[in-house]
């Protein structure tokens, strides 16, 4: 690929997904590798690769059947101020360092 997958714009990634030149899983794996490389920056408090891969596989199945919207399959991150069910959500606070919501967004 002429441009690293993790550096694509949303528009470029969407085009590749729609043309089936790349899968959501491939895009996601590229982003996960980049997060790993930049681990020393501590830009991410919690990374959940297993959960992400599980969700992305579902997205790829839906996409193959033609069920997708403009942002379907585009990797995105959420800040630590959104409660995400069963995923550590710290709000970048030491006091909440181990907080894992049991009811929240999925």
Secondary structure, DSSP 8 states (H G I E B T S, - for coil): --S-GGG--HHHHHHHHHTTSS-HHHHHHHHHHHHHHTGGG---S---HHHHHHHHHHHHHHHHTT---TTTT------TTS-BTTBB--TT-STTTT-B-SSSB-
